[in-house]
Amino acid sequence: MGNKDILVVDDDTIILDSLCKFLAFEGFQASGVLTLKKAVAKLQEHVYGLVIADINLPDGDGFELLNIIKKDYARTVMIVITGYGTIEGAVKAIKLGAYDYLTKPIIDDELRIAVEKSVKQHILISENEELRSQLEQKYSLENIISHNYKMAKIFDLVEAVADSTSTILMAGPSGTGKSMLARAIHHRSSRSDKPFVEVTCAAIPETLLESELFGHIKGSFTGAVTDKEGKFLAADKGTIFLDEISNASPALQAKLLRVLEDRQFEPVGSNKTRTVDTRIILASNRDLYDDVKHGRFREDLYYRINVVKVDLPPLCERVGDVRPLAEHFLRVYCVQHGREKLGITDEAMEYLERYPWPGNVRELENVIERAVLLSKGKFIGPDDLPESIMQQPSQQQEKFKPMSLKQALVEPEKNFIRQALKANYWNRQATAEALQINRTTLFKKMKQYDLFAEAERLGLT
């Protein structure tokens, strides 16, 4: 199995035996069959890095086998051999996907070189497939961690529109995961094997952004010493993600409007119209509608890009997501940095869940990576967290104020119930069981302490 396994297909038993012995001498595991039917059966039960097949077989031909391999065994490379070599046959074999084409009588050195190159090609194909698989897993929708009902609705929306050509506008503060969600949409679409191109508009000077997106021709401006293809052409047949689109200049906005409507544009300094088939996803951490009202963003462009809108909530409105996200980042960075951590202490987690996270998920990720690197114990504790997180409003008792014991216990009970709800992701049945009370009692307590309103405000009901 693997790179050293080769299947030889030839109806001439003498040639078949000779090829298998030669390959075995060269250090390969070679199997031989006489017919197309037996070759297909072998492919179904074993993984071969290379197939060497004669064009003329008693029950078919090598071209038919080539089509089967191309369709069902993408990692397998094929060399075609024949006793009746023609230029037309060689061209046909290469067009159908054969890696090489040899004619009989086969010379040992030619076969050796062809096999060595084919094995390297198999390794390259396998590595590319593995990388593609890892990317699909990394950017899959299932890899976005959330227990929040608002995020669940977003996932449902993404499922519905991922394979369409509709323009998507994402809104939400920086660090909420807009880029990751855009990649998840791309990898969930039929364009997943095509390019995904990301452009952060705020990171490119306004004078160069148009050239970056649409390209330019030589001499169109100072410094344009060669022709350049822009990001839109690079994303042809795939997806382009324009982050922080609110930074686009009025002139660029006009050009974007045409691209969205016609998928056409001209490179800077050129009169030649280019056409692209590109899925467009845009994002902004500012309120674009507010920009429209104040004349900073074109109204017609806003309504053109606002076909499907995704509003990503900040992390402070997804308190229930802090724990699973922190634990996920802990596992990721323990592996990445070769550290062994058994978990995050309850006290440290309380600090993490109370913190407002102005930098959202990205800030939480950075905090956990820092803790993994700096922590000396097996668990991440409060001392491993930044001072900004530790300097939360003090929970120390205030000065004594005369009141009844019943009144004094109201706030601690409310806080305790709130913590239990958060620990159980605001699931009332699970919380009631944890507190060893019935659901009716919990319901009354939540109503008494206005916890339903709090849950709704946080998007957790």
Phi and psi in degrees as a GROMACS rama.xvg file:
@    title "Ramachandran Plot"
@    xaxis  label "Phi"
@    yaxis  label "Psi"
@TYPE xy
105.024  -155.469  GLY-2
-64.9921  -28.7518  ASN-3
-86.8876  -4.67926  LYS-4
-92.6759  124.389  ASP-5
-127.181  135.609  ILE-6
-106.357  125.106  LEU-7
-108.194  130.826  VAL-8
-124.936  113.93  VAL-9
-157.86  137.639  ASP-10
-82.8392  -4.0877  ASP-11
-95.676  111.117  ASP-12
-63.2897  -33.3862  THR-13
-66.7622  -47.5998  ILE-14
-65.2971  -40.5677  ILE-15
-59.9519  -47.6812  LEU-16
-65.6532  -39.9914  ASP-17
-63.7  -44.3117  SER-18
-64.5832  -42.8289  LEU-19
-64.0873  -40.8167  CYS-20
-66.8651  -40.8463  LYS-21
-62.2205  -44.8901  PHE-22
-65.9758  -37.4874  LEU-23
-64.258  -40.3559  ALA-24
-63.5839  -31.1022  PHE-25
-81.5391  -1.83653  GLU-26
98.5723  13.8302  GLY-27
-102.213  160.055  PHE-28
-97.301  104.807  GLN-29
-109.2  133.768  ALA-30
-119.055  142.722  SER-31
-122.613  139.857  GLY-32
-136.556  158.361  VAL-33
-99.3581  -17.1179  LEU-34
-130.816  163.736  THR-35
-64.1195  -43.1833  LEU-36
-59.2439  -45.0177  LYS-37
-68.3763  -32.7176  LYS-38
-64.4605  -43.8775  ALA-39
-63.1924  -40.6777  VAL-40
-62.3992  -41.8087  ALA-41
-62.7218  -42.1041  LYS-42
-63.6465  -32.2973  LEU-43
-72.5337  -26.281  GLN-44
-106.433  -5.04072  GLU-45
-149.908  154.395  HIS-46
-99.8959  122.55  VAL-47
-115.425  137.072  TYR-48
-77.1062  -28.8934  GLY-49
-144.549  140.676  LEU-50
-122.2  128.702  VAL-51
-112.224  116.405  ILE-52
-133.553  140.971  ALA-53
-73.9803  147.882  ASP-54
-67.4918  -44.1596  ILE-55
-95.638  113.408  ASN-56
-123.004  153.447  LEU-57
-63.2926  -26.7349  PRO-58
-119.789  22.5149  ASP-59
162.897  -153.449  GLY-60
-145.752  168.866  ASP-61
-64.5899  -27.7283  GLY-62
-65.3742  -38.4018  PHE-63
-64.0401  -42.5501  GLU-64
-64.5488  -37.9  LEU-65
-60.5739  -42.4309  LEU-66
-63.792  -39.8433  ASN-67
-63.8625  -44.5992  ILE-68
-64.0455  -43.3571  ILE-69
-61.9474  -37.1643  LYS-70
-79.8221  -44.3965  LYS-71
-110.961  -14.6059  ASP-72
-134.628  67.9099  TYR-73
-61.7395  -23.9179  ALA-74
-86.8618  -7.18641  ARG-75
-91.1349  133.149  THR-76
-99.5293  148.16  VAL-77
-129.741  136.838  MET-78
-111.887  130.565  ILE-79
-99.6205  135.458  VAL-80
-126.699  150.384  ILE-81
-157.528  156.922  THR-82
-92.1435  -4.96206  GLY-83
-126.278  67.2423  TYR-84
-72.2103  129.694  GLY-85
-133.42  158.217  THR-86
-62.8872  -38.8888  ILE-87
-62.4712  -40.4663  GLU-88
-66.0784  -40.6644  GLY-89
-63.8641  -44.8758  ALA-90
-61.5474  -43.5398  VAL-91
-62.3778  -42.6887  LYS-92
-63.5404  -44.5482  ALA-93
-66.4388  -40.5798  ILE-94
-62.3062  -35.9578  LYS-95
-77.4588  -8.97669  LEU-96
116.08  5.02111  GLY-97
-66.2258  142.522  ALA-98
-80.217  -31.739  TYR-99
-152.755  168.269  ASP-100
-142.389  118.397  TYR-101
-121.949  148.183  LEU-102
-111.339  148.795  THR-103
-81.1569  149.802  LYS-104
-70.2751  139.868  PRO-105
-83.3459  128.118  ILE-106
-88.8784  134.698  ILE-107
-53.9253  -48.1906  ASP-108
-63.1494  -38.7281  ASP-109
-65.5634  -42.2612  GLU-110
-65.6014  -42.8632  LEU-111
-59.5511  -46.607  ARG-112
-64.9947  -43.083  ILE-113
-63.2428  -41.013  ALA-114
-67.5084  -44.8635  VAL-115
-59.7564  -43.4396  GLU-116
-66.2583  -38.5567  LYS-117
-66.2983  -39.9521  SER-118
-63.7237  -40.8812  VAL-119
-63.4461  -37.6109  LYS-120
-64.591  -39.7953  GLN-121
-61.9183  -43.081  HIS-122
-61.4597  -43.4027  ILE-123
-63.553  -44.2393  LEU-124
-62.0349  -43.6283  ILE-125
-63.0328  -42.8099  SER-126
-64.7306  -40.0867  GLU-127
-64.0099  -41.4038  ASN-128
-62.8657  -40.4135  GLU-129
-66.3525  -43.1741  GLU-130
-63.5249  -40.628  LEU-131
-63.6046  -40.7359  ARG-132
-63.5912  -41.3375  SER-133
-64.8449  -39.1056  GLN-134
-65.4762  -43.237  LEU-135
-61.5119  -38.6272  GLU-136
-69.6229  -42.9349  GLN-137
-63.061  -40.8692  LYS-138
-104.339  19.9639  TYR-139
-73.4911  154.323  SER-140
-62.1331  -33.532  LEU-141
-65.8252  -19.3784  GLU-142
-84.7981  -5.70996  ASN-143
-88.7318  113.086  ILE-144
-88.2366  125.453  ILE-145
-166.772  142.476  SER-146
-111.903  8.4758  HIS-147
-83.8324  137.658  ASN-148
-68.8733  -30.0401  TYR-149
-64.3322  -41.1399  LYS-150
-67.3377  -35.4383  MET-151
-61.3784  -39.8041  ALA-152
-65.7442  -37.6003  LYS-153
-63.5422  -42.2968  ILE-154
-61.5441  -40.9796  PHE-155
-62.5679  -40.9842  ASP-156
-64.0569  -43.2997  LEU-157
-61.3963  -43.3238  VAL-158
-56.262  -39.5056  GLU-159
-73.0592  -33.3094  ALA-160
-109.746  -6.44504  VAL-161
-55.5428  -40.7348  ALA-162
-95.8497  12.8346  ASP-163
-94.0293  -179.79  SER-164
-104.389  6.38236  THR-165
-62.2065  142.572  SER-166
-72.854  139.363  THR-167
-119.276  133.199  ILE-168
-113.276  123.204  LEU-169
-105.219  136.372  MET-170
-127.435  148.773  ALA-171
150.969  158.741  GLY-172
-62.0164  161.226  PRO-173
-61.5485  140.975  SER-174
89.3565  6.41844  GLY-175
-88.3048  -5.83395  THR-176
103.246  26.4212  GLY-177
-64.7426  -41.9222  LYS-178
-63.5926  -44.0023  SER-179
-64.2325  -39.0658  MET-180
-67.8192  -37.4202  LEU-181
-61.8325  -41.9673  ALA-182
-65.9388  -37.5724  ARG-183
-63.4468  -39.6881  ALA-184
-62.2609  -45.4805  ILE-185
-60.4444  -47.2063  HIS-186
-72.7049  -12.1114  HIS-187
-96.4398  -0.0741912  ARG-188
-102.162  172.492  SER-189
-72.9161  -5.25322  SER-190
-93.3734  8.20226  ARG-191
-59.7025  -25.7324  SER-192
-90.7628  5.20187  ASP-193
-106.024  172.899  LYS-194
-65.3467  144.118  PRO-195
-113.877  118.291  PHE-196
-117.335  124.627  VAL-197
-111.297  132.184  GLU-198
-128.591  121.087  VAL-199
-93.9946  103.95  THR-200
-62.0786  -32.2502  CYS-201
-71.8466  -18.3943  ALA-202
-87.3875  -5.62598  ALA-203
-115.738  130.487  ILE-204
-53.6253  141.928  PRO-205
-54.8494  -36.1565  GLU-206
-68.51  -21.5582  THR-207
-105.785  -10.4452  LEU-208
-64.1099  -40.8908  LEU-209
-62.2602  -43.2873  GLU-210
-64.5756  -38.8456  SER-211
-62.5414  -39.791  GLU-212
-80.6531  -43.0984  LEU-213
-110.355  -5.60475  PHE-214
81.692  176.667  GLY-215
-152.711  167.062  HIS-216
-106.066  158.774  ILE-217
-55.9465  131.448  LYS-218
83.2816  3.96045  GLY-219
-71.6569  -23.1814  SER-220
-159.341  166.774  PHE-221
-58.8421  125.809  THR-222
98.889  -11.0284  GLY-223
-84.7029  80.0616  ALA-224
-86.2654  -14.7551  VAL-225
-142.098  164.331  THR-226
-67.9585  147.378  ASP-227
-138.718  131.192  LYS-228
-87.419  137.231  GLU-229
-86.3226  -177.517  GLY-230
-66.8621  -30.966  LYS-231
-64.1327  -41.2979  PHE-232
-67.9869  -36.3588  LEU-233
-63.3423  -29.2155  ALA-234
-95.1632  10.9191  ALA-235
-56.9951  132.727  ASP-236
74.7539  -7.13483  LYS-237
-116.609  -139.333  GLY-238
-130.511  138.711  THR-239
-116.914  134.159  ILE-240
-115.171  113.437  PHE-241
-101.994  101.729  LEU-242
-88.5924  149.278  ASP-243
53.9531  51.285  GLU-244
-66.8216  -17.1117  ILE-245
-63.7186  -15.2528  SER-246
-84.4829  -2.21763  ASN-247
-68.573  138.229  ALA-248
-72.226  162.249  SER-249
-55.1948  -40.9167  PRO-250
-64.7186  -41.6992  ALA-251
-68.6411  -35.904  LEU-252
-60.3048  -40.0347  GLN-253
-63.6111  -39.9581  ALA-254
-69.8719  -37.406  LYS-255
-63.9701  -37.9832  LEU-256
-59.6656  -41.3042  LEU-257
-67.2485  -40.874  ARG-258
-61.7679  -41.8867  VAL-259
-65.2457  -35.1592  LEU-260
-82.9649  -41.7285  GLU-261
-117.615  -8.8328  ASP-262
56.7532  36.5135  ARG-263
-131.11  151.816  GLN-264
-164.072  167.825  PHE-265
-118.144  133.139  GLU-266
-59.3175  155.9  PRO-267
-58.2024  126.881  VAL-268
83.5328  4.39137  GLY-269
-118.554  151.124  SER-270
-101.881  -0.199974  ASN-271
-84.4361  122.893  LYS-272
-81.7429  130.814  THR-273
-109.017  144.202  ARG-274
-119.89  135.466  THR-275
-131.555  153.245  VAL-276
-111.642  89.2178  ASP-277
-129.983  130.294  THR-278
-78.1984  131.359  ARG-279
-113.286  124.44  ILE-280
-120.711  131.594  ILE-281
-122.146  157.542  LEU-282
-146.649  151.782  ALA-283
-148.463  138.61  SER-284
-94.864  5.0327  ASN-285
-112.58  160.008  ARG-286
-76.8842  103.515  ASP-287
-65.9786  -32.2358  LEU-288
-64.9651  -37.1108  TYR-289
-64.6861  -38.2526  ASP-290
-63.4468  -36.931  ASP-291
-63.6173  -45.446  VAL-292
-63.2695  -30.524  LYS-293
-97.767  11.1334  HIS-294
75.5014  15.5336  GLY-295
-91.6094  -12.6689  ARG-296
-141.229  137.402  PHE-297
-63.3319  131.597  ARG-298
-65.8  -42.6673  GLU-299
-65.7353  -35.1401  ASP-300
-68.9691  -40.7521  LEU-301
-57.86  -48.2128  TYR-302
-71.1651  -23.8753  TYR-303
-75.0043  -34.5726  ARG-304
-88.7533  -16.3234  ILE-305
-88.0779  50.6142  ASN-306
-77.7711  -56.4267  VAL-307
-122.762  117.675  VAL-308
-107.281  134.032  LYS-309
-118.792  115.704  VAL-310
-100.095  108.869  ASP-311
-87.9199  120.272  LEU-312
-73.8586  147.881  PRO-313
-67.2188  160.769  PRO-314
-64.047  -29.2763  LEU-315
-65.555  -17.343  CYS-316
-97.4439  4.66479  GLU-317
-129.151  53.5637  ARG-318
-56.1801  -36.6355  VAL-319
-64.287  -14.0538  GLY-320
-89.413  -13.3654  ASP-321
-61.2906  -47.039  VAL-322
-62.2377  -55.3794  ARG-323
-62.259  -34.4393  PRO-324
-67.1596  -44.2581  LEU-325
-61.7371  -42.2144  ALA-326
-67.1067  -36.2799  GLU-327
-64.7884  -48.3119  HIS-328
-64.1259  -33.211  PHE-329
-61.1004  -45.562  LEU-330
-63.7902  -43.9166  ARG-331
-60.5282  -48.7153  VAL-332
-81.5998  -20.1783  TYR-333
-64.931  -42.0799  CYS-334
-68.8437  -45.7017  VAL-335
-63.9703  -37.6957  GLN-336
-104.588  5.39782  HIS-337
64.9384  36.165  GLY-338
-109.316  150.511  ARG-339
-110.761  110.298  GLU-340
-126.491  135.139  LYS-341
-88.914  -13.7116  LEU-342
157.89  -169.201  GLY-343
-117.02  129.593  ILE-344
-65.7581  156.777  THR-345
-60.3326  -37.8353  ASP-346
-65.6858  -43.4758  GLU-347
-64.4097  -39.7881  ALA-348
-64.3469  -34.993  MET-349
-62.3828  -41.4552  GLU-350
-62.8697  -42.4733  TYR-351
-63.1225  -39.1061  LEU-352
-77.0585  -22.5204  GLU-353
-85.0848  -21.4121  ARG-354
-70.2421  139.338  TYR-355
-76.278  -12.9425  PRO-356
51.7803  65.6996  TRP-357
-61.5305  -26.128  PRO-358
-92.5763  4.23417  GLY-359
60.2481  -148.057  ASN-360
-61.2631  -36.7166  VAL-361
-61.8347  -40.0044  ARG-362
-66.1379  -41.9071  GLU-363
-61.2898  -42.5318  LEU-364
-60.5259  -44.0533  GLU-365
-64.5155  -38.927  ASN-366
-63.6532  -42.8012  VAL-367
-69.0207  -39.5897  ILE-368
-62.7346  -42.7089  GLU-369
-60.4809  -43.1659  ARG-370
-64.5061  -39.4226  ALA-371
-61.3875  -40.8005  VAL-372
-72.9428  -36.2989  LEU-373
-97.1918  -22.6935  LEU-374
-66.7973  136.68  SER-375
-100.85  -12.7079  LYS-376
-96.8469  -179.096  GLY-377
-81.253  -18.9738  LYS-378
-119.414  147.35  PHE-379
-80.543  118.739  ILE-380
-112.857  177.93  GLY-381
-55.999  -35.2811  PRO-382
-66.5869  -16.0886  ASP-383
-90.3923  -1.17096  ASP-384
-97.132  153.017  LEU-385
-62.6865  154.469  PRO-386
-59.3423  -34.1495  GLU-387
-60.1088  -32.1655  SER-388
-81.4184  -34.1911  ILE-389
-73.8523  -26.549  MET-390
-85.5171  56.5936  GLN-391
-88.1636  163.682  GLN-392
-51.7629  130.866  PRO-393
-62.0012  141.028  SER-394
-99.9272  11.8426  GLN-395
-67.0058  151.745  GLN-396
-64.935  140.513  GLN-397
-79.1135  172.762  GLU-398
-61.3149  148.501  LYS-399
-60.9958  131.001  PHE-400
-121.246  126.759  LYS-401
-57.0525  124.31  PRO-402
-164.711  166.377  MET-403
-73.6247  159.07  SER-404
-61.6858  -36.6606  LEU-405
-61.313  -43.1021  LYS-406
-65.8954  -39.2087  GLN-407
-65.1256  -28.2114  ALA-408
-87.0236  -6.52859  LEU-409
-61.9685  -52.6777  VAL-410
-65.7638  -44.6626  GLU-411
-59.5879  -39.8116  PRO-412
-66.1629  -41.2943  GLU-413
-61.138  -45.5494  LYS-414
-63.9509  -38.9819  ASN-415
-66.3993  -42.357  PHE-416
-65.5166  -40.2714  ILE-417
-61.0436  -43.9042  ARG-418
-62.8609  -39.8823  GLN-419
-65.2888  -40.0059  ALA-420
-64.1298  -43.8813  LEU-421
-63.0735  -40.5438  LYS-422
-64.8515  -26.1994  ALA-423
-108.205  22.9686  ASN-424
53.8274  35.8545  TYR-425
62.8378  24.5094  TRP-426
-82.4198  114.576  ASN-427
-67.9605  -36.8205  ARG-428
-64.2047  -47.2907  GLN-429
-65.0725  -38.2455  ALA-430
-66.2477  -43.2745  THR-431
-60.3468  -40.943  ALA-432
-65.5875  -39.7774  GLU-433
-65.889  -35.5543  ALA-434
-86.1977  -5.71277  LEU-435
59.5506  42.8541  GLN-436
-130.538  166.233  ILE-437
-84.9825  165.884  ASN-438
-64.9249  -31.7087  ARG-439
-64.4895  -42.9572  THR-440
-63.5616  -44.4213  THR-441
-61.0469  -42.1065  LEU-442
-58.4072  -45.5036  PHE-443
-63.9024  -42.1106  LYS-444
-63.5359  -43.2083  LYS-445
-62.9485  -38.2968  MET-446
-68.9587  -40.6826  LYS-447
-61.6357  -41.4257  GLN-448
-95.8782  9.86961  TYR-449
60.3944  34.2135  ASP-450
-79.6464  -21.7998  LEU-451
-64.2038  -43.1417  PHE-452
-63.0591  -39.3039  ALA-453
-66.1252  -42.4208  GLU-454
-62.2536  -41.3676  ALA-455
-66.8602  -39.5582  GLU-456
-63.9638  -33.9411  ARG-457
-86.1472  -2.66305  LEU-458
72.158  36.3067  GLY-459
-118.415  15.9226  LEU-460
